[in-house]
Amino acid sequence: MKKLALLGAIAVLGVGGWRLTHHLSAEAPAKDAKLAFDRLWIDHLPTNERDTINVYVALTEQPVGVFQAASMWRGEYEMFHYEANGDEVRAVFPQTGDRERFKISAKECDKDGFSYCLELRGAKHGVKRYYSMDGWEVGGGDADAAEAQIAAKLHALAAHSGE
């Protein structure tokens, strides 16, 4: 089950590795859009070990991000670097050279136990809606808490389904 904890870590470590090897500049995100950055976002809590969840992270210190789709057993991700101006994100995906612009809207909410809601409009990657919780901040917060919570949920579901 330790592989479950690696699910969130893949995104965080991948972005961290990119940050160490590339120095990119970008405009700082607008204060009203700040909630969307430096936070781990997922589309739902997994219901079992084969349930694929979508992850979105965008870091501001070195403006890089990742879209990831993964279960405990399989996953894929694509990293990007970006510039943010208010609620608009202009992303470049180095692997393919693709470029895209999308709008972000993050706010406090109360949905299925999540504290925050994020909507991406116009993005070709990932999904349209993501959710986050207190303590899922990346960098200034404790990203391990988010990984542990997701891993604990998967572990409990896997143990229950194995009975």
N, C-alpha and C positions, 0 to 999 in steps of 0.2 A: 504493500500500500504506500510505500515511500514514493513510488512513482507519481502518486496523486499529488503530493506536495510539490513535485517538480513541475506540475502543470502551470501554475502561476509563476514559478521561478524561471521557466523558460523565457517567458516574455520579459520579466524584469532583468534577468542576466543577459539576454540577447541585447536589449536596449542598453544596458550598462556597458557591455563590450563595445558596442558601436560608439558610445559616448567617449570611451577611452581612446579610440583610434581615429576619431573624426571630430574636428572642431568646426562647427557650422554656426552661422549667425542667423538670427531672425528677430523680427519685431516682437516685443513682449505682447502677450495676449491682453486684451482689454479686461478691466477689472470685473465686468459683469460676466465674462466668459471664463474667468479664472478657475472656477469649480471644475471645468472639463479637463484641466491639465493636472499632471502630477498626481494622478489617482488611478487605481485599478478599476476597470469597468468590465462587467460581464453581462450577457443577455439573460441568463437565468442560472439558478443553482442546479447542478446536475441531479437527475433522478436515479441514475445508476452509473456503473463504471463505464458503460459504452455510450452514454449520453454525451453528445458533442456540445460543448459550450463555446461561445464566441467571446473573445477577450479584446479589449481596446485599451491601450495606454499611450499617452502623449506626454513626454517630458519637456520641461521648458529650459532647464539649465543648458543642455545641448539639445536643440530642438529636433528630437527624434521620437518616433512612435512605432507601434506595432499593431497589426491586426493578426489575431490568432484564432484558429478553430481547432479544438482538441478535446479528446476524451482521455480516460486514463491510459488507453492502449494505442491511440493514434492521434497525430496532430500535424498541423502545418501552420506556418506563420509567414508574414511578409512585413519587413520593416520599411520605414520611410523616414525621410527628413522633411521638415516643413517650415513654413513661415505662417504666422498667425497675425491677423489684423482684425481686431474686434471679434466678431463671431465667424469670420471666414478663415478657413485653413487651406493653404495651397501646399499640396504634398507632392513629393517626387519619390518614386520607388526605384532605388538604384539597380536592383536586379533586372528589371525589365525596361527601365527608362520611362515608364508610364508617369504621367502627371495628371493630377485631378484637383479640383476645387470642391470643397464642401462646406456647409454651414453647420455650426454646432450650437446646441442649446442645452444648457445644464441648469438644473434647479433642484431644490429640496422637494421631496415627495415621500409618500408612504405607499409603497406598492410591494406586496408579497414579502414584507419584512425588510425591504431596502429603504435607505434614507435619501438617496439621490437618483435622479433620472437624467439621462443624456440622450438627445436625439441628434442623429447625423442626417442631414438633408443633402442629397446629391452625391454621396460617396458611392463608388462602385465596389469598394472592398467592405468586408464586414457586414453587419446588419444595421438596421435603422435605429434601434433602441437598445440602450445598455443601462445597467443599474449598478449602484455602488453603495457602500456602507461607511459609517464612521470608522476610522482606523484603517481604511484601505488606501490611505495616502501613500505615495511613492516618494522616497527621498526624505522629506521632513517627517513623515509618519511611519507607521509600522506595516510595511507590505507583507511581512511574515504572518501577521494576524489574518490578513485576507486569505493567504495561501492555506494557512492552518484551518480556517473555517471551511473553505471549499473541500479540503482534503478530509476533514472530519465528517462532513456531510456524505461524501462519496464512500468513505470507509463504513459508516453506519449503514448506508443503503446496500453496499456489497455484502456486509455481514448478515443483514436481514434477508437478502435474496438467496444467500447460500444455505439457509436453514432448511 
